Every structure is written in structure tokens, then in C-alpha cells.
Amino acid sequence: MEKLWNKLKNGLQQYCADVGFHKVILGLSGGIDSALTAVLAADALGGENVTAIMMKTRYTSELSLQIAREISALNGLQYHELDIEPLVSAELRFLQQAFEADVRSITAENLQARIRGQLLMAWSNQNGGLVLACGNKSEALTGYCTLYGDTCGGLMPIGNVYKTTVFELAKWRNTQGYVLPESVIKRAPSAELAAGQKDEDSLPPYAVLDPILKLLYDKHKSAEDVIAAGFDTAAVERAASLIRRSAFKRVQMAEALEV
């Protein structure tokens, strides 16, 4: 984990130097991906050069707020909290009028993510700084992300790190100094775009999904080969379908650091 962390840290430092940024901006959601990205950025550039913005809605839990605040305090980040519920409500009313129909749940969920992306880019325009997208490789391969929303940014630092490795990196980094609340490592992953939402409502458990993705995508194995290796047929077919169907998203995502 130390070797991977240093590769990511050095890669972020070098990328920012190459493109002429010494400050970065990210959305700090209270989830593990943005938490790890924030700590990585603080290690690479110094916490004073990292702007972390918590953009809460009615679905944002008190735990998420507590985690975001604690991470910012532990790492010396420039922290801001924005209540975006009024923006979300106004746009939903506008869309309902435009559609002349009720807004579908998926439309409302993605709208929240896109408002967050818009605000991060506006913050960059106003104050300077490179926007970091906080997605991981498991999400990128399955399309579990919102185009022009949480994919927004100039660089995706952990975009080549699988979700299971994200958790391992977080645990390792805490052995070097306490920078991540234990609650962010232990909580069930959720985008918090709807009431009670969990990642595993839409995806297989990451412990099941990631080994399948590695074989299908990294090793270029066929679904038939992966099933023959003993993996669950439904999970493999689901993963293969998601990889195919989300290819259009990946070609529009920010560059990810090489690992």
C-alpha cells in the first residue's frame, strides 16, 4: 500500500506542476472516495492548498457532515459547507414544468450530482484551482457515476484504483497518522442521492465485483472464461454488461493517475 500511495501522491504532485496548478478543489461527500482523495491531495500539496466543499441536500446524513468536518480539521483543508437543496428544488420545479410530467427518480438523483459538478467548476473559475473528480475504477468500469456530475474535473486521482483497494489504502494511511475517521472506512458506501440508498442496491458487493472486473477488463478475459473460473454467472454477466454499456462515459472522464 505504501508504494501505491507514494505513486499516487507523486503523480498528483507532478500532474499539478505540469498543468500549472498549485491548488485543488473537490467535493467532500462524507464517503470513502472523496475522503481518500482529499487526504491524498493534502499529502501531495499541503492541506492549505486543498479546498473541500460539502454540498448537502435533504439526503445528506448527519454522519456525512461529521465526517467531512473531521477530515477537513485533521488534514488542515480549506472547508466550506453549501446547502444546495434550494437549487435542487428550483431545478426540479423547472424541469417538471418543462417536461409537463413528474420528474423521474433517476433524473432527480443525477440532477443533484450535476449541480455539485457545476458548483465545483464555478468555484474553480472564481478562485482558481484544479477540480479533482473523486471516482474509483470500480465505478468507472460499471458506469456507477453521473456524467457531468461526479465525473466533473480535470483529474481523477484514484480513477485506476478499485473500490476494495480504496478501503485498504485508507486503512494503511491511518497507520501512518490518523487522518481518516474510522466511521468513513466502516460505513456502507452510498451516493446519498435518495433516501436509504446504498451502492449494493445497484451493484454486486465490491468484494465480489472487483475480482470479476479485474479479469474482464484488466486481463481481457471473456465472460465465459470468468464463469468457468468459478465466478457467479449472474454477477459476471451483469459486470460484463455494465462495462459495455458505460464505455461512452469513460471516454469523457478526466484522466486518471497511472498505477
Protein Blocks (a to p, Z undefined) as FASTA:
>chain_A
ZZmmmmmmmmmmmmmmmnopabdcdddehpaklmmmmmmmmmmnopklpccdddddfklc
fklmmmmmmmmmmnopacddddfklmmmmmmmmmmmmnopacdfklmmmmmmmmmmmmmm
mmmmmngpadddfbdfklmmnopacehilmgcjbdfklmbcfklmmmmmmmmmmnocfbd
fklmmpccdehlaghiafklmmccfklmmmmmmmmmmnopafklmmmnopafklmmmmmm
mmmmmmmmmmmpccdddZZ
